[in-house]
Structures are given as C-alpha cells and as structure tokens.
Amino acid sequence: MILQPLVPVDGALPGPVLTEIAALYATNHTFFELSGDFPDPNRITVEQVAASLADELALDGAEILLARSAGRLVGLAVTLARHPDPASGDPDPWIGLLLIDATAHREGYGRALATLVEDRFRAAGRTGVRLAVLDDNSTGLAFWQSMGYSPLRRSKDRERGRDCTVLRKPLT
C-alpha cells in the first residue's frame, strides 16, 4: 500500500482524484447513514465530497492521505497534527477519518492504513494518537480497540455534537 498526500493544485483539488474519492465515499453509505455527514448517504456527489475535503484541509495541521494498492484507491485517512481546539491541552495528533472502500472491507486495508498513519506520527516523534468514534458505530469501535486503542472518555464531536468515545493509542 502506498500513501499519497492529497495536495490542492492552484487552490483546488484535482478533478480526477475527487471523482475517485467520491466513488470511495459512495461505497460507504452505511457509515454515512450513521454519521449524517451527507444529506443523502445513497447519493454522495463529487461537489459534496470536495466541500467536505476543503473543510478538512482548512484546519491547521490537517492532512488527507490517499491509500492506493496496485494503483487503486482503497482508502483515505484525514489526520490532524493536533486537536483543533487549542484550549483542549491535548498533545496528541488525531485521526479524523479512516475510510476504506466498502467493497474491500475485511481485506486488511484498514489495518494497513491505520498502521501506516501511526508510523508517520511515530517517525515525527509523536508519542500517541487519538481519535473519536461515534457511539452508534460499534463496528468502528471494535476495529480501533482491536488495533490497541483504549477509551479515554465520552464526549461530543466538535462538528455536530454527536455522542462519541475518544480513544488513544501510545506510539512508543
């Protein structure tokens, strides 16, 4: 698996890549039904994905990593160098989203992508990583706990005030 940062060109995200990412998002309608991130999870458009990614990239220290296997986009990760609220006092980087093509679930891509993201943080000298899982996403919670993440606290997500569990994994 190869990770490629998604980099805007002249301030815009490249159209062909956006089309690939929108197709990846569209395979995950079950997740987006839970999250409520799109008005109709069964009809996610390129424009909606572009707006969502632009919002993510507008955050200081945000990065979007595309995961490719044999040239095919199999997943993406949105990471933050630090919690977006400076008052949080949180020293760790965050995984904001890890999304795998739903047609390739249970093939090891999620574990591989999560490990590559952790390795990037580790190489940057970070000692832990955090993420939040929506409380109604029991599959996601089980995945992250199987990856060695431990619950820290219950919270509300910063975007929509949804109930979630914050987890942390030490990277030492």
Short mmCIF file of the C-alpha atoms (twelve columns), coordinates in Angstrom:
data_MODEL
# 
_entry.id   MODEL 
# 
loop_
_atom_site.group_PDB 
_atom_site.id 
_atom_site.type_symbol 
_atom_site.label_atom_id 
_atom_site.label_alt_id 
_atom_site.label_comp_id 
_atom_site.label_asym_id 
_atom_site.label_seq_id 
_atom_site.Cartn_x 
_atom_site.Cartn_y 
_atom_site.Cartn_z 
_atom_site.pdbx_PDB_model_num 
ATOM 1   C CA . MET A 1   0.000   0.000  0.000   1 
ATOM 2   C CA . ILE A 2   1.230   3.472  -0.895  1 
ATOM 3   C CA . LEU A 3   0.183   6.660  0.891   1 
ATOM 4   C CA . GLN A 4   -0.060  9.890  -1.084  1 
ATOM 5   C CA . PRO A 5   -0.923  13.247 0.461   1 
ATOM 6   C CA . LEU A 6   -3.816  14.966 -1.300  1 
ATOM 7   C CA . VAL A 7   -2.442  18.324 -2.361  1 
ATOM 8   C CA . PRO A 8   -4.539  21.111 -3.892  1 
ATOM 9   C CA . VAL A 9   -3.323  22.386 -7.257  1 
ATOM 10  C CA . ASP A 10  -3.742  26.139 -7.653  1 
ATOM 11  C CA . GLY A 11  -6.027  26.110 -4.623  1 
ATOM 12  C CA . ALA A 12  -8.322  23.357 -5.922  1 
ATOM 13  C CA . LEU A 13  -8.417  19.602 -5.542  1 
ATOM 14  C CA . PRO A 14  -7.727  17.732 -8.808  1 
ATOM 15  C CA . GLY A 15  -10.958 16.650 -10.550 1 
ATOM 16  C CA . PRO A 16  -9.975  13.060 -11.421 1 
ATOM 17  C CA . VAL A 17  -8.865  12.395 -7.842  1 
ATOM 18  C CA . LEU A 18  -12.059 13.944 -6.476  1 
ATOM 19  C CA . THR A 19  -14.068 11.586 -8.684  1 
ATOM 20  C CA . GLU A 20  -12.144 8.614  -7.241  1 
ATOM 21  C CA . ILE A 21  -12.639 9.845  -3.685  1 
ATOM 22  C CA . ALA A 22  -16.361 10.444 -4.250  1 
ATOM 23  C CA . ALA A 23  -16.691 6.874  -5.514  1 
ATOM 24  C CA . LEU A 24  -14.896 5.650  -2.368  1 
ATOM 25  C CA . TYR A 25  -17.245 7.690  -0.169  1 
ATOM 26  C CA . ALA A 26  -20.278 6.371  -2.068  1 
ATOM 27  C CA . THR A 27  -19.375 2.767  -1.214  1 
ATOM 28  C CA . ASN A 28  -19.634 3.678  2.481   1 
ATOM 29  C CA . HIS A 29  -23.276 4.731  2.610   1 
ATOM 30  C CA . THR A 30  -23.822 2.688  5.795   1 
ATOM 31  C CA . PHE A 31  -21.161 4.706  7.642   1 
ATOM 32  C CA . PHE A 32  -22.517 7.979  6.304   1 
ATOM 33  C CA . GLU A 33  -26.036 6.987  7.393   1 
ATOM 34  C CA . LEU A 34  -24.618 6.746  10.939  1 
ATOM 35  C CA . SER A 35  -22.587 9.932  10.739  1 
ATOM 36  C CA . GLY A 36  -25.119 12.144 8.989   1 
ATOM 37  C CA . ASP A 37  -22.283 13.897 7.167   1 
ATOM 38  C CA . PHE A 38  -24.186 14.000 3.871   1 
ATOM 39  C CA . PRO A 39  -27.867 14.795 3.242   1 
ATOM 40  C CA . ASP A 40  -28.422 11.567 1.291   1 
ATOM 41  C CA . PRO A 41  -25.803 8.885  2.014   1 
ATOM 42  C CA . ASN A 42  -27.001 6.936  -1.033  1 
ATOM 43  C CA . ARG A 43  -26.280 9.862  -3.374  1 
ATOM 44  C CA . ILE A 44  -22.978 11.437 -2.336  1 
ATOM 45  C CA . THR A 45  -21.803 13.860 -5.021  1 
ATOM 46  C CA . VAL A 46  -18.352 14.975 -6.096  1 
ATOM 47  C CA . GLU A 47  -19.282 18.527 -5.070  1 
ATOM 48  C CA . GLN A 48  -20.246 17.416 -1.553  1 
ATOM 49  C CA . VAL A 49  -17.001 15.461 -1.176  1 
ATOM 50  C CA . ALA A 50  -14.971 18.414 -2.481  1 
ATOM 51  C CA . ALA A 51  -16.611 20.728 0.068   1 
ATOM 52  C CA . SER A 52  -16.043 18.229 2.889   1 
ATOM 53  C CA . LEU A 53  -12.363 17.763 1.994   1 
ATOM 54  C CA . ALA A 54  -11.856 21.528 1.648   1 
ATOM 55  C CA . ASP A 55  -13.300 21.982 5.146   1 
ATOM 56  C CA . GLU A 56  -10.889 19.364 6.484   1 
ATOM 57  C CA . LEU A 57  -7.866  20.914 4.755   1 
ATOM 58  C CA . ALA A 58  -8.803  24.360 6.114   1 
ATOM 59  C CA . LEU A 59  -7.879  23.168 9.619   1 
ATOM 60  C CA . ASP A 60  -4.331  23.992 10.690  1 
ATOM 61  C CA . GLY A 61  -2.161  20.865 10.567  1 
ATOM 62  C CA . ALA A 62  -4.684  18.789 8.590   1 
ATOM 63  C CA . GLU A 63  -3.587  16.260 6.016   1 
ATOM 64  C CA . ILE A 64  -5.519  13.922 3.760   1 
ATOM 65  C CA . LEU A 65  -3.690  10.744 2.852   1 
ATOM 66  C CA . LEU A 66  -4.819  8.604  -0.058  1 
ATOM 67  C CA . ALA A 67  -4.117  4.873  0.194   1 
ATOM 68  C CA . ARG A 68  -3.518  3.012  -3.053  1 
ATOM 69  C CA . SER A 69  -2.970  -0.651 -3.690  1 
ATOM 70  C CA . ALA A 70  -1.957  -1.747 -7.201  1 
ATOM 71  C CA . GLY A 71  -2.872  1.783  -8.344  1 
ATOM 72  C CA . ARG A 72  -6.426  1.540  -6.996  1 
ATOM 73  C CA . LEU A 73  -7.707  3.971  -4.366  1 
ATOM 74  C CA . VAL A 74  -8.636  1.668  -1.485  1 
ATOM 75  C CA . GLY A 75  -8.871  4.178  1.347   1 
ATOM 76  C CA . LEU A 76  -8.089  7.550  2.818   1 
ATOM 77  C CA . ALA A 77  -7.168  8.994  6.164   1 
ATOM 78  C CA . VAL A 78  -7.735  12.517 7.423   1 
ATOM 79  C CA . THR A 79  -5.234  13.438 10.115  1 
ATOM 80  C CA . LEU A 80  -4.681  16.448 12.330  1 
ATOM 81  C CA . ALA A 81  -1.316  17.375 13.815  1 
ATOM 82  C CA . ARG A 82  -3.158  18.421 16.993  1 
ATOM 83  C CA . HIS A 83  -6.648  18.876 18.369  1 
ATOM 84  C CA . PRO A 84  -8.297  21.810 16.568  1 
ATOM 85  C CA . ASP A 85  -9.252  23.451 19.877  1 
ATOM 86  C CA . PRO A 86  -6.057  24.876 21.424  1 
ATOM 87  C CA . ALA A 87  -7.829  25.058 24.799  1 
ATOM 88  C CA . SER A 88  -8.073  21.245 24.852  1 
ATOM 89  C CA . GLY A 89  -4.494  20.897 26.072  1 
ATOM 90  C CA . ASP A 90  -4.338  17.691 24.044  1 
ATOM 91  C CA . PRO A 91  -0.734  16.951 22.944  1 
ATOM 92  C CA . ASP A 92  -1.528  14.142 20.509  1 
ATOM 93  C CA . PRO A 93  -2.236  14.120 16.781  1 
ATOM 94  C CA . TRP A 94  -5.637  12.838 15.680  1 
ATOM 95  C CA . ILE A 95  -7.049  10.540 13.048  1 
ATOM 96  C CA . GLY A 96  -10.187 12.390 11.997  1 
ATOM 97  C CA . LEU A 97  -11.372 9.815  9.484   1 
ATOM 98  C CA . LEU A 98  -10.175 6.471  8.185   1 
ATOM 99  C CA . LEU A 99  -12.307 5.281  5.298   1 
ATOM 100 C CA . ILE A 100 -11.824 2.087  3.284   1 
ATOM 101 C CA . ASP A 101 -13.629 1.203  0.066   1 
ATOM 102 C CA . ALA A 102 -16.578 -0.826 1.382   1 
ATOM 103 C CA . THR A 103 -16.175 -3.332 -1.463  1 
ATOM 104 C CA . ALA A 104 -12.763 -4.169 0.041   1 
ATOM 105 C CA . HIS A 105 -13.718 -4.356 3.725   1 
ATOM 106 C CA . ARG A 106 -12.176 -7.248 5.680   1 
ATOM 107 C CA . GLU A 107 -9.210  -7.481 3.290   1 
ATOM 108 C CA . GLY A 108 -6.716  -5.865 5.694   1 
ATOM 109 C CA . TYR A 109 -6.637  -2.406 4.144   1 
ATOM 110 C CA . GLY A 110 -7.984  -0.698 7.258   1 
ATOM 111 C CA . ARG A 111 -5.306  -2.220 9.480   1 
ATOM 112 C CA . ALA A 112 -2.602  -1.464 6.930   1 
ATOM 113 C CA . LEU A 113 -3.692  2.154  6.522   1 
ATOM 114 C CA . ALA A 114 -4.031  2.723  10.275  1 
ATOM 115 C CA . THR A 115 -0.555  1.263  10.807  1 
ATOM 116 C CA . LEU A 116 0.968   3.491  8.111   1 
ATOM 117 C CA . VAL A 117 -0.640  6.563  9.675   1 
ATOM 118 C CA . GLU A 118 0.659   5.564  13.111  1 
ATOM 119 C CA . ASP A 119 4.138   5.001  11.624  1 
ATOM 120 C CA . ARG A 120 4.093   8.520  10.132  1 
ATOM 121 C CA . PHE A 121 3.237   10.008 13.527  1 
ATOM 122 C CA . ARG A 122 5.846   7.834  15.242  1 
ATOM 123 C CA . ALA A 123 8.525   8.942  12.738  1 
ATOM 124 C CA . ALA A 124 7.590   12.564 13.507  1 
ATOM 125 C CA . GLY A 125 8.368   11.910 17.192  1 
ATOM 126 C CA . ARG A 126 4.756   11.774 18.370  1 
ATOM 127 C CA . THR A 127 4.118   9.565  21.398  1 
ATOM 128 C CA . GLY A 128 0.413   8.843  20.983  1 
ATOM 129 C CA . VAL A 129 -2.529  9.275  18.647  1 
ATOM 130 C CA . ARG A 130 -6.206  9.912  19.349  1 
ATOM 131 C CA . LEU A 131 -9.476  9.556  17.521  1 
ATOM 132 C CA . ALA A 132 -13.182 9.681  18.250  1 
ATOM 133 C CA . VAL A 133 -15.711 7.013  17.301  1 
ATOM 134 C CA . LEU A 134 -19.408 7.807  17.122  1 
ATOM 135 C CA . ASP A 135 -21.253 5.859  19.809  1 
ATOM 136 C CA . ASP A 136 -23.588 4.219  17.306  1 
ATOM 137 C CA . ASN A 137 -20.619 2.863  15.317  1 
ATOM 138 C CA . SER A 138 -19.977 -0.374 17.210  1 
ATOM 139 C CA . THR A 139 -18.054 -1.843 14.249  1 
ATOM 140 C CA . GLY A 140 -15.688 1.125  14.224  1 
ATOM 141 C CA . LEU A 141 -15.183 0.952  17.985  1 
ATOM 142 C CA . ALA A 142 -14.376 -2.772 17.805  1 
ATOM 143 C CA . PHE A 143 -11.903 -2.150 14.958  1 
ATOM 144 C CA . TRP A 144 -9.994  0.562  16.810  1 
ATOM 145 C CA . GLN A 145 -9.904  -1.400 20.062  1 
ATOM 146 C CA . SER A 146 -8.525  -4.397 18.143  1 
ATOM 147 C CA . MET A 147 -5.780  -2.036 16.915  1 
ATOM 148 C CA . GLY A 148 -4.746  -1.261 20.501  1 
ATOM 149 C CA . TYR A 149 -6.711  1.936  21.099  1 
ATOM 150 C CA . SER A 150 -8.149  2.408  24.580  1 
ATOM 151 C CA . PRO A 151 -11.157 4.534  25.524  1 
ATOM 152 C CA . LEU A 152 -10.260 7.748  27.360  1 
ATOM 153 C CA . ARG A 153 -13.609 9.438  27.775  1 
ATOM 154 C CA . ARG A 154 -17.078 10.032 26.374  1 
ATOM 155 C CA . SER A 155 -17.521 13.302 24.554  1 
ATOM 156 C CA . LYS A 156 -19.431 15.207 21.885  1 
ATOM 157 C CA . ASP A 157 -17.860 15.559 18.455  1 
ATOM 158 C CA . ARG A 158 -16.821 19.084 17.501  1 
ATOM 159 C CA . GLU A 159 -18.839 19.291 14.295  1 
ATOM 160 C CA . ARG A 160 -22.354 18.237 15.229  1 
ATOM 161 C CA . GLY A 161 -22.319 17.493 18.945  1 
ATOM 162 C CA . ARG A 162 -22.828 13.766 18.368  1 
ATOM 163 C CA . ASP A 163 -22.053 11.354 21.210  1 
ATOM 164 C CA . CYS A 164 -18.705 9.647  20.764  1 
ATOM 165 C CA . THR A 165 -15.921 7.855  22.561  1 
ATOM 166 C CA . VAL A 166 -12.401 9.312  22.441  1 
ATOM 167 C CA . LEU A 167 -9.693  6.675  22.207  1 
ATOM 168 C CA . ARG A 168 -5.894  6.851  22.430  1 
ATOM 169 C CA . LYS A 169 -3.038  4.604  21.453  1 
ATOM 170 C CA . PRO A 170 0.518   5.120  22.722  1 
ATOM 171 C CA . LEU A 171 3.077   5.089  19.915  1 
ATOM 172 C CA . THR A 172 6.145   4.218  21.969  1 
# 
